[in-house]
Amino acid sequence: MVQVIQGKDVTLNQLIEEFGLQRVDDPNFFPEWRQDLLELNDSERQTLDQLKGEYQHLSRYPILEPVVKMVVLSPLLRLAGFYQPPFYVASEQEVEISSEDEGTIIRGRIDILVFHPPFWVLVIEAKRAQYSLTVAIPQALAYMLADVTPVKPVFGFVTNGNEFRFIKLIEAEVPQYALSDLFALDSRDDLYTVVKVLKQLAHLIRNS
């Protein structure tokens, strides 16, 4: 009997057991979030300072996923250049992945998908502010595994508006992934670093 799992309910253990997913802790596997980051100009820093202030003001009340996307994600993607050629953005993209023996199927919708046809570039999962990113990571990984053109690495970006983390997935004989450090909007320069990493990913894709 085929087991159907909704993406929002998938666990990391299910991805390990059903799809052979392996975590890699070697820093050389995921250097993109640490090395050769592009600097921000004064205008970009001012925009991020304003974003930070707006989020802190709005967070006096519960912040739901649509607000996280509108207030936080949209400006970050714009600053990183993902609204410009050669990139395209899709929302609520339906995906499905099945295990090798087709005993397990995972279905769901990617919150935001940045792609450079025909390749996926960045899978973004947004959660409401009260959610831990621990919940978002397996969901993002499941959607990243559904990439139908696994020629190049796929990157993931998970956020609840206040915290941010990057993911890198390489699909070889055994799919492998790694995580960046956890960044927090409340930390002094973390939001700057988040945009630097996003700009770096966009730069690498443009020039690959």
CYANA upper distance limits for C-alpha pairs under 8 A (distance plus 0.5 A):
  1 MET  CA    103 GLY  CA      7.38
  2 VAL  CA    102 GLU  CA      7.64
  2 VAL  CA    103 GLY  CA      5.25
  2 VAL  CA    104 THR  CA      6.20
  2 VAL  CA    105 ILE  CA      7.72
  3 GLN  CA    103 GLY  CA      6.59
  3 GLN  CA    104 THR  CA      5.22
  3 GLN  CA    105 ILE  CA      6.65
  4 VAL  CA    104 THR  CA      6.41
  4 VAL  CA    105 ILE  CA      5.28
  4 VAL  CA    106 ILE  CA      6.35
  4 VAL  CA    107 ARG  CA      7.86
  5 ILE  CA      9 ASP  CA      7.19
  5 ILE  CA     10 VAL  CA      6.99
  5 ILE  CA    104 THR  CA      7.92
  5 ILE  CA    105 ILE  CA      6.64
  5 ILE  CA    106 ILE  CA      5.27
  5 ILE  CA    107 ARG  CA      6.88
  6 GLN  CA     10 VAL  CA      7.07
  6 GLN  CA    106 ILE  CA      6.17
  6 GLN  CA    107 ARG  CA      5.61
  6 GLN  CA    108 GLY  CA      6.26
  7 GLY  CA    106 ILE  CA      6.32
  7 GLY  CA    107 ARG  CA      5.96
  7 GLY  CA    108 GLY  CA      5.23
  7 GLY  CA    109 ARG  CA      8.02
  7 GLY  CA    139 GLN  CA      5.98
  7 GLY  CA    142 ALA  CA      7.41
  7 GLY  CA    143 TYR  CA      8.13
  8 LYS  CA    108 GLY  CA      7.65
  8 LYS  CA    136 ALA  CA      8.43
  8 LYS  CA    139 GLN  CA      6.27
  9 ASP  CA    139 GLN  CA      8.04
 10 VAL  CA     14 GLN  CA      7.19
 10 VAL  CA     15 LEU  CA      8.17
 10 VAL  CA    106 ILE  CA      8.23
 10 VAL  CA    138 PRO  CA      6.89
 10 VAL  CA    139 GLN  CA      6.67
 10 VAL  CA    142 ALA  CA      8.23
 11 THR  CA     15 LEU  CA      7.19
 11 THR  CA    138 PRO  CA      6.22
 11 THR  CA    139 GLN  CA      8.11
 12 LEU  CA     16 ILE  CA      6.84
 12 LEU  CA    138 PRO  CA      5.60
 13 ASN  CA     17 GLU  CA      6.53
 14 GLN  CA     18 GLU  CA      6.24
 14 GLN  CA     19 PHE  CA      8.30
 15 LEU  CA     19 PHE  CA      5.80
 15 LEU  CA     20 GLY  CA      7.26
 15 LEU  CA     21 LEU  CA      6.42
 15 LEU  CA    138 PRO  CA      8.10
 15 LEU  CA    142 ALA  CA      7.64
 16 ILE  CA     20 GLY  CA      5.26
 16 ILE  CA     21 LEU  CA      5.04
 16 ILE  CA     22 GLN  CA      7.20
 17 GLU  CA     21 LEU  CA      8.13
 18 GLU  CA     99 SER  CA      6.27
 18 GLU  CA    100 GLU  CA      8.35
 18 GLU  CA    104 THR  CA      7.73
 19 PHE  CA     99 SER  CA      6.28
 19 PHE  CA    100 GLU  CA      7.74
 19 PHE  CA    175 PRO  CA      8.28
 20 GLY  CA    174 VAL  CA      6.71
 20 GLY  CA    175 PRO  CA      7.20
 21 LEU  CA    174 VAL  CA      7.11
 21 LEU  CA    175 PRO  CA      5.59
 21 LEU  CA    176 GLN  CA      6.30
 21 LEU  CA    177 TYR  CA      8.02
 22 GLN  CA    174 VAL  CA      7.78
 22 GLN  CA    175 PRO  CA      6.80
 22 GLN  CA    176 GLN  CA      5.25
 22 GLN  CA    177 TYR  CA      6.85
 23 ARG  CA    176 GLN  CA      6.18
 23 ARG  CA    177 TYR  CA      5.52
 23 ARG  CA    178 ALA  CA      6.22
 24 VAL  CA     29 PHE  CA      7.61
 24 VAL  CA    176 GLN  CA      6.97
 24 VAL  CA    177 TYR  CA      6.37
 24 VAL  CA    178 ALA  CA      5.79
 25 ASP  CA     29 PHE  CA      8.11
 25 ASP  CA    178 ALA  CA      6.91
 26 ASP  CA     30 PHE  CA      8.26
 27 PRO  CA     31 PRO  CA      6.77
 29 PHE  CA    178 ALA  CA      7.76
 30 PHE  CA    168 LYS  CA      7.10
 30 PHE  CA    178 ALA  CA      6.98
 30 PHE  CA    179 LEU  CA      8.21
 30 PHE  CA    180 SER  CA      8.24
 31 PRO  CA     35 GLN  CA      6.33
 32 GLU  CA     36 ASP  CA      8.40
 32 GLU  CA    197 VAL  CA      7.73
 32 GLU  CA    200 GLN  CA      7.66
 32 GLU  CA    201 LEU  CA      7.58
 33 TRP  CA     37 LEU  CA      8.05
 33 TRP  CA    166 PHE  CA      8.18
 33 TRP  CA    180 SER  CA      7.15
 33 TRP  CA    197 VAL  CA      5.80
 33 TRP  CA    200 GLN  CA      8.28
 34 ARG  CA    197 VAL  CA      8.20
 36 ASP  CA    200 GLN  CA      8.34
 37 LEU  CA    196 LYS  CA      6.20
 37 LEU  CA    197 VAL  CA      6.84
 37 LEU  CA    199 LYS  CA      8.40
 37 LEU  CA    200 GLN  CA      6.37
 38 LEU  CA    196 LYS  CA      6.17
 38 LEU  CA    197 VAL  CA      8.38
 38 LEU  CA    199 LYS  CA      7.41
 38 LEU  CA    200 GLN  CA      6.83
 39 GLU  CA    196 LYS  CA      7.15
 40 LEU  CA     44 GLU  CA      6.46
 40 LEU  CA     45 ARG  CA      7.04
 40 LEU  CA    192 TYR  CA      8.07
 40 LEU  CA    196 LYS  CA      7.58
 41 ASN  CA     45 ARG  CA      6.89
 42 ASP  CA     46 GLN  CA      6.66
 43 SER  CA     47 THR  CA      6.74
 44 GLU  CA     48 LEU  CA      6.80
 44 GLU  CA     79 LEU  CA      7.62
 45 ARG  CA     49 ASP  CA      6.63
 45 ARG  CA    192 TYR  CA      7.51
 46 GLN  CA     50 GLN  CA      6.70
 47 THR  CA     51 LEU  CA      6.68
 48 LEU  CA     52 LYS  CA      6.57
 48 LEU  CA    191 LEU  CA      7.57
 48 LEU  CA    192 TYR  CA      7.66
 49 ASP  CA     53 GLY  CA      6.80
 50 GLN  CA     54 GLU  CA      6.70
 51 LEU  CA     55 TYR  CA      6.65
 51 LEU  CA     71 VAL  CA      7.74
 51 LEU  CA     72 VAL  CA      7.42
 51 LEU  CA     75 PRO  CA      8.43
 52 LYS  CA     56 GLN  CA      6.67
 52 LYS  CA    185 LEU  CA      7.35
 53 GLY  CA     57 HIS  CA      6.68
 54 GLU  CA     58 LEU  CA      6.68
 54 GLU  CA     71 VAL  CA      8.30
 55 TYR  CA     59 SER  CA      6.43
 55 TYR  CA     71 VAL  CA      7.52
 55 TYR  CA     72 VAL  CA      8.00
 55 TYR  CA    161 GLY  CA      8.35
 56 GLN  CA     60 ARG  CA      7.66
 58 LEU  CA     63 ILE  CA      7.76
 59 SER  CA     63 ILE  CA      6.62
 62 PRO  CA    129 ALA  CA      7.55
 62 PRO  CA    130 GLN  CA      8.04
 63 ILE  CA     67 VAL  CA      6.69
 63 ILE  CA     68 VAL  CA      7.34
 63 ILE  CA    128 ARG  CA      6.42
 63 ILE  CA    129 ALA  CA      5.99
 63 ILE  CA    130 GLN  CA      8.26
 64 LEU  CA     68 VAL  CA      6.95
 64 LEU  CA    127 LYS  CA      7.94
 64 LEU  CA    128 ARG  CA      4.99
 64 LEU  CA    129 ALA  CA      7.06
 65 GLU  CA     69 LYS  CA      6.79
 65 GLU  CA    126 ALA  CA      6.64
 65 GLU  CA    127 LYS  CA      5.78
 65 GLU  CA    128 ARG  CA      5.01
 65 GLU  CA    129 ALA  CA      8.03
 65 GLU  CA    160 ASN  CA      8.14
 66 PRO  CA     70 MET  CA      6.68
 67 VAL  CA     71 VAL  CA      6.26
 67 VAL  CA     72 VAL  CA      8.28
 68 VAL  CA     72 VAL  CA      5.86
 68 VAL  CA     73 LEU  CA      6.99
 68 VAL  CA    126 ALA  CA      7.50
 68 VAL  CA    127 LYS  CA      8.02
 68 VAL  CA    128 ARG  CA      7.37
 68 VAL  CA    129 ALA  CA      8.08
 68 VAL  CA    160 ASN  CA      7.28
 68 VAL  CA    161 GLY  CA      5.75
 69 LYS  CA     73 LEU  CA      5.18
 69 LYS  CA     74 SER  CA      6.51
 69 LYS  CA    126 ALA  CA      7.44
 70 MET  CA     74 SER  CA      6.05
 70 MET  CA     75 PRO  CA      8.43
 71 VAL  CA     75 PRO  CA      7.57
 72 VAL  CA     76 LEU  CA      6.96
 72 VAL  CA    161 GLY  CA      6.61
 73 LEU  CA     77 LEU  CA      6.64
 73 LEU  CA    161 GLY  CA      8.32
 74 SER  CA     78 ARG  CA      6.75
 75 PRO  CA     79 LEU  CA      6.63
 76 LEU  CA     80 ALA  CA      6.70
 76 LEU  CA    195 VAL  CA      6.82
 77 LEU  CA     81 GLY  CA      6.81
 77 LEU  CA     82 PHE  CA      5.92
 77 LEU  CA     83 TYR  CA      7.41
 77 LEU  CA    198 LEU  CA      8.16
 78 ARG  CA     82 PHE  CA      6.45
 78 ARG  CA     83 TYR  CA      6.30
 79 LEU  CA    195 VAL  CA      7.61
 79 LEU  CA    199 LYS  CA      8.18
 80 ALA  CA    195 VAL  CA      6.74
 80 ALA  CA    196 LYS  CA      8.18
 80 ALA  CA    198 LEU  CA      6.00
 80 ALA  CA    199 LYS  CA      4.95
 80 ALA  CA    202 ALA  CA      7.35
 81 GLY  CA    199 LYS  CA      7.43
 81 GLY  CA    202 ALA  CA      7.45
 82 PHE  CA     87 PHE  CA      6.21
 82 PHE  CA     88 TYR  CA      7.67
 82 PHE  CA     89 VAL  CA      8.14
 82 PHE  CA    114 VAL  CA      7.72
 82 PHE  CA    202 ALA  CA      7.45
 83 TYR  CA     87 PHE  CA      6.93
 83 TYR  CA     88 TYR  CA      7.13
 83 TYR  CA     89 VAL  CA      7.66
 84 GLN  CA     88 TYR  CA      8.08
 86 PRO  CA    116 HIS  CA      6.53
 86 PRO  CA    206 ARG  CA      7.77
 87 PHE  CA    114 VAL  CA      7.13
 87 PHE  CA    115 PHE  CA      6.21
 87 PHE  CA    116 HIS  CA      5.43
 87 PHE  CA    117 PRO  CA      8.39
 88 TYR  CA    114 VAL  CA      6.22
 88 TYR  CA    115 PHE  CA      5.89
 88 TYR  CA    116 HIS  CA      6.84
 89 VAL  CA    112 ILE  CA      7.41
 89 VAL  CA    113 LEU  CA      6.17
 89 VAL  CA    114 VAL  CA      5.07
 89 VAL  CA    115 PHE  CA      6.89
 90 ALA  CA    112 ILE  CA      6.27
 90 ALA  CA    113 LEU  CA      5.61
 90 ALA  CA    114 VAL  CA      7.00
 91 SER  CA    110 ILE  CA      7.36
 91 SER  CA    111 ASP  CA      6.06
 91 SER  CA    112 ILE  CA      5.07
 91 SER  CA    113 LEU  CA      6.76
 92 GLU  CA    109 ARG  CA      5.56
 92 GLU  CA    110 ILE  CA      5.63
 92 GLU  CA    111 ASP  CA      5.42
 92 GLU  CA    112 ILE  CA      6.84
 93 GLN  CA    109 ARG  CA      5.62
 93 GLN  CA    110 ILE  CA      5.51
 93 GLN  CA    111 ASP  CA      7.49
 93 GLN  CA    112 ILE  CA      7.79
 93 GLN  CA    113 LEU  CA      7.56
 94 GLU  CA    107 ARG  CA      8.05
 94 GLU  CA    108 GLY  CA      6.34
 94 GLU  CA    109 ARG  CA      4.90
 94 GLU  CA    110 ILE  CA      6.95
 95 VAL  CA    107 ARG  CA      6.35
 95 VAL  CA    108 GLY  CA      6.11
 95 VAL  CA    109 ARG  CA      6.46
 95 VAL  CA    110 ILE  CA      7.74
 95 VAL  CA    143 TYR  CA      7.14
 95 VAL  CA    146 ALA  CA      6.95
 96 GLU  CA    105 ILE  CA      7.36
 96 GLU  CA    106 ILE  CA      6.06
 96 GLU  CA    107 ARG  CA      5.00
 96 GLU  CA    108 GLY  CA      7.16
 96 GLU  CA    143 TYR  CA      8.23
 96 GLU  CA    146 ALA  CA      6.74
 97 ILE  CA    105 ILE  CA      6.15
 97 ILE  CA    106 ILE  CA      5.78
 97 ILE  CA    107 ARG  CA      7.22
 97 ILE  CA    142 ALA  CA      8.13
 97 ILE  CA    143 TYR  CA      8.30
 97 ILE  CA    145 LEU  CA      7.65
 97 ILE  CA    146 ALA  CA      5.67
 98 SER  CA    102 GLU  CA      5.81
 98 SER  CA    103 GLY  CA      7.81
 98 SER  CA    104 THR  CA      6.09
 98 SER  CA    105 ILE  CA      4.81
 98 SER  CA    106 ILE  CA      6.85
 99 SER  CA    103 GLY  CA      6.72
 99 SER  CA    104 THR  CA      5.93
 99 SER  CA    105 ILE  CA      7.09
106 ILE  CA    142 ALA  CA      7.97
108 GLY  CA    143 TYR  CA      8.15
109 ARG  CA    143 TYR  CA      8.48
110 ILE  CA    123 VAL  CA      7.46
110 ILE  CA    124 ILE  CA      7.48
110 ILE  CA    125 GLU  CA      7.24
110 ILE  CA    140 ALA  CA      8.32
110 ILE  CA    143 TYR  CA      7.23
111 ASP  CA    123 VAL  CA      8.40
111 ASP  CA    124 ILE  CA      6.57
111 ASP  CA    125 GLU  CA      5.94
111 ASP  CA    126 ALA  CA      7.15
112 ILE  CA    123 VAL  CA      6.81
112 ILE  CA    124 ILE  CA      5.57
112 ILE  CA    125 GLU  CA      7.33
113 LEU  CA    120 TRP  CA      7.90
113 LEU  CA    121 VAL  CA      8.16
113 LEU  CA    122 LEU  CA      6.44
113 LEU  CA    123 VAL  CA      5.42
113 LEU  CA    124 ILE  CA      6.66
114 VAL  CA    120 TRP  CA      6.97
114 VAL  CA    121 VAL  CA      6.04
114 VAL  CA    122 LEU  CA      5.50
114 VAL  CA    123 VAL  CA      7.03
115 PHE  CA    119 PHE  CA      6.30
115 PHE  CA    120 TRP  CA      4.84
115 PHE  CA    121 VAL  CA      5.35
115 PHE  CA    122 LEU  CA      7.24
116 HIS  CA    120 TRP  CA      6.70
116 HIS  CA    121 VAL  CA      6.96
118 PRO  CA    149 THR  CA      7.82
119 PHE  CA    149 THR  CA      6.69
119 PHE  CA    150 PRO  CA      8.46
119 PHE  CA    152 LYS  CA      8.25
120 TRP  CA    147 ASP  CA      7.38
120 TRP  CA    149 THR  CA      8.12
120 TRP  CA    154 VAL  CA      6.93
121 VAL  CA    154 VAL  CA      6.18
121 VAL  CA    155 PHE  CA      6.65
121 VAL  CA    205 ILE  CA      8.07
122 LEU  CA    154 VAL  CA      6.86
122 LEU  CA    155 PHE  CA      5.37
122 LEU  CA    156 GLY  CA      5.80
122 LEU  CA    157 PHE  CA      7.45
123 VAL  CA    140 ALA  CA      7.31
123 VAL  CA    143 TYR  CA      7.97
123 VAL  CA    144 MET  CA      7.11
123 VAL  CA    154 VAL  CA      8.17
123 VAL  CA    155 PHE  CA      6.83
123 VAL  CA    156 GLY  CA      5.11
123 VAL  CA    157 PHE  CA      6.72
124 ILE  CA    140 ALA  CA      7.59
124 ILE  CA    156 GLY  CA      6.28
124 ILE  CA    157 PHE  CA      5.29
124 ILE  CA    158 VAL  CA      6.23
125 GLU  CA    136 ALA  CA      7.00
125 GLU  CA    139 GLN  CA      8.26
125 GLU  CA    140 ALA  CA      6.53
125 GLU  CA    156 GLY  CA      8.37
125 GLU  CA    157 PHE  CA      6.95
125 GLU  CA    158 VAL  CA      5.34
125 GLU  CA    159 THR  CA      7.11
126 ALA  CA    136 ALA  CA      8.07
126 ALA  CA    158 VAL  CA      6.41
126 ALA  CA    159 THR  CA      5.66
126 ALA  CA    160 ASN  CA      6.20
126 ALA  CA    161 GLY  CA      8.18
127 LYS  CA    131 TYR  CA      6.67
127 LYS  CA    133 LEU  CA      8.24
127 LYS  CA    136 ALA  CA      7.57
127 LYS  CA    158 VAL  CA      8.41
127 LYS  CA    159 THR  CA      6.79
127 LYS  CA    160 ASN  CA      5.08
127 LYS  CA    161 GLY  CA      8.11
128 ARG  CA    160 ASN  CA      5.83
128 ARG  CA    161 GLY  CA      7.87
129 ALA  CA    160 ASN  CA      5.19
129 ALA  CA    161 GLY  CA      6.35
129 ALA  CA    162 ASN  CA      7.20
130 GLN  CA    160 ASN  CA      7.90
131 TYR  CA    135 VAL  CA      7.76
131 TYR  CA    160 ASN  CA      7.06
132 SER  CA    136 ALA  CA      7.88
132 SER  CA    160 ASN  CA      7.85
133 LEU  CA    137 ILE  CA      6.74
133 LEU  CA    158 VAL  CA      7.28
133 LEU  CA    159 THR  CA      7.11
133 LEU  CA    160 ASN  CA      7.36
133 LEU  CA    163 GLU  CA      8.01
133 LEU  CA    164 PHE  CA      8.33
133 LEU  CA    165 ARG  CA      8.37
134 THR  CA    138 PRO  CA      8.10
135 VAL  CA    139 GLN  CA      7.74
136 ALA  CA    140 ALA  CA      6.64
136 ALA  CA    158 VAL  CA      6.89
136 ALA  CA    159 THR  CA      8.42
137 ILE  CA    141 LEU  CA      6.62
137 ILE  CA    158 VAL  CA      7.33
138 PRO  CA    142 ALA  CA      6.61
139 GLN  CA    143 TYR  CA      6.97
140 ALA  CA    144 MET  CA      6.63
140 ALA  CA    156 GLY  CA      7.09
140 ALA  CA    157 PHE  CA      8.40
140 ALA  CA    158 VAL  CA      7.86
141 LEU  CA    145 LEU  CA      6.64
141 LEU  CA    156 GLY  CA      8.04
141 LEU  CA    169 LEU  CA      8.24
142 ALA  CA    146 ALA  CA      7.14
143 TYR  CA    147 ASP  CA      7.69
144 MET  CA    154 VAL  CA      7.12
144 MET  CA    155 PHE  CA      8.25
144 MET  CA    156 GLY  CA      7.80
144 MET  CA    169 LEU  CA      7.70
145 LEU  CA    169 LEU  CA      8.43
145 LEU  CA    171 GLU  CA      8.06
145 LEU  CA    175 PRO  CA      8.48
150 PRO  CA    154 VAL  CA      8.18
150 PRO  CA    170 ILE  CA      8.10
150 PRO  CA    171 GLU  CA      6.53
151 VAL  CA    171 GLU  CA      8.36
152 LYS  CA    170 ILE  CA      7.66
153 PRO  CA    168 LYS  CA      7.22
153 PRO  CA    169 LEU  CA      6.17
153 PRO  CA    170 ILE  CA      5.36
153 PRO  CA    171 GLU  CA      7.86
154 VAL  CA    168 LYS  CA      6.44
154 VAL  CA    169 LEU  CA      5.80
154 VAL  CA    170 ILE  CA      7.14
155 PHE  CA    166 PHE  CA      7.61
155 PHE  CA    167 ILE  CA      5.96
155 PHE  CA    168 LYS  CA      5.07
155 PHE  CA    169 LEU  CA      6.77
156 GLY  CA    166 PHE  CA      6.06
156 GLY  CA    167 ILE  CA      5.07
156 GLY  CA    168 LYS  CA      6.72
156 GLY  CA    169 LEU  CA      8.45
157 PHE  CA    164 PHE  CA      7.68
157 PHE  CA    165 ARG  CA      6.34
157 PHE  CA    166 PHE  CA      5.13
157 PHE  CA    167 ILE  CA      6.71
158 VAL  CA    164 PHE  CA      6.29
158 VAL  CA    165 ARG  CA      5.96
158 VAL  CA    166 PHE  CA      7.04
159 THR  CA    163 GLU  CA      5.98
159 THR  CA    164 PHE  CA      5.06
159 THR  CA    165 ARG  CA      7.16
160 ASN  CA    164 PHE  CA      7.62
161 GLY  CA    185 LEU  CA      8.20
162 ASN  CA    184 ALA  CA      6.19
162 ASN  CA    185 LEU  CA      5.48
162 ASN  CA    186 ASP  CA      7.61
163 GLU  CA    182 LEU  CA      7.42
163 GLU  CA    183 PHE  CA      6.10
163 GLU  CA    184 ALA  CA      4.90
163 GLU  CA    185 LEU  CA      6.61
164 PHE  CA    182 LEU  CA      6.47
164 PHE  CA    183 PHE  CA      5.51
164 PHE  CA    184 ALA  CA      6.73
164 PHE  CA    185 LEU  CA      8.47
164 PHE  CA    194 VAL  CA      7.99
165 ARG  CA    179 LEU  CA      7.61
165 ARG  CA    180 SER  CA      6.43
165 ARG  CA    181 ASP  CA      7.00
165 ARG  CA    182 LEU  CA      5.69
165 ARG  CA    183 PHE  CA      6.79
166 PHE  CA    179 LEU  CA      6.35
166 PHE  CA    180 SER  CA      5.69
166 PHE  CA    181 ASP  CA      8.24
167 ILE  CA    177 TYR  CA      7.39
167 ILE  CA    178 ALA  CA      6.29
167 ILE  CA    179 LEU  CA      5.21
167 ILE  CA    180 SER  CA      6.91
168 LYS  CA    177 TYR  CA      5.87
168 LYS  CA    178 ALA  CA      5.92
168 LYS  CA    179 LEU  CA      7.12
169 LEU  CA    175 PRO  CA      7.51
169 LEU  CA    176 GLN  CA      6.19
169 LEU  CA    177 TYR  CA      4.83
169 LEU  CA    178 ALA  CA      7.34
170 ILE  CA    175 PRO  CA      6.26
170 ILE  CA    176 GLN  CA      5.89
170 ILE  CA    177 TYR  CA      6.87
171 GLU  CA    175 PRO  CA      4.81
171 GLU  CA    176 GLN  CA      6.97
172 ALA  CA    176 GLN  CA      8.12
183 PHE  CA    187 SER  CA      8.12
183 PHE  CA    190 ASP  CA      6.05
183 PHE  CA    191 LEU  CA      7.86
183 PHE  CA    194 VAL  CA      7.78
184 ALA  CA    190 ASP  CA      6.40
184 ALA  CA    191 LEU  CA      7.53
185 LEU  CA    190 ASP  CA      6.66
185 LEU  CA    191 LEU  CA      6.02
186 ASP  CA    190 ASP  CA      8.29
187 SER  CA    191 LEU  CA      8.22
189 ASP  CA    193 THR  CA      7.04
190 ASP  CA    194 VAL  CA      6.73
191 LEU  CA    195 VAL  CA      7.02
192 TYR  CA    196 LYS  CA      6.77
193 THR  CA    197 VAL  CA      6.69
194 VAL  CA    198 LEU  CA      6.82
195 VAL  CA    199 LYS  CA      6.51
196 LYS  CA    200 GLN  CA      6.56
197 VAL  CA    201 LEU  CA      6.74
198 LEU  CA    202 ALA  CA      6.79
199 LYS  CA    203 HIS  CA      6.57
200 GLN  CA    204 LEU  CA      6.62
201 LEU  CA    205 ILE  CA      6.71
202 ALA  CA    206 ARG  CA      6.69
203 HIS  CA    207 ASN  CA      6.75
204 LEU  CA    208 SER  CA      6.37
